[in-house]
């Protein structure tokens, strides 16, 4: 009798655990446990919200996918690499960004790139773009990174940015001067003030290689 009771209790406990568990779509339970162990419960909550956001965006049209991903990441606070990682320049992997709950411009661009690929946007339509940012009421240009989406080759891209948080065509962003852009498959050099670009080869950027080893 006691043996039957013990088995029944184990089965009930297992069912309760399964019911209470959060369903995951874009991350494994092992990855979630590792993030929670390293960064804590707040990081776990951010990852679960990210996962739910991506799942809800999967059936949306492209523009809504861009907006949902852009809006999600732009809610995470900005923090320079030196203060965040103790390094002058560090390209955080998306789950490192979620773990810390803070990052700088390249972290936003990388995380958006990774997220959009997760929900079906072709990698060939996305480029992480290094630009010069002209701040209002100043003559100085600041190094900056954004994500750009091209609906077809040669088209004017849509900019996903953490400074100006609204989706805008690159032609409407007079404060940005493209220098070069890249994705997993290549590197492009901007021409004639960024209106066009030419492929210059493979993406052999050291920071990118380091990033890929952590994703």
Secondary structure, DSSP 8 states (H G I E B T S, - for coil): -HHHHHHHHHHHHHHHHHHHS---SSS-HHHHHHHHHHH-HHHHHHHHHHHHHHHHHTTS-HHHHHHHHHHHHHTSEE--HHHHHSSSS----HHHHHHHTEE-HHHHHHHHHHHHHHTT--GGGEEEEEEEEE-TT---EEEEEEEEE-SSTTS--EEE-SSS-S-EEGGG-TTEEEEEEE-SS-EEEEEGGGTEEEEEE----HHHHHHHTT-
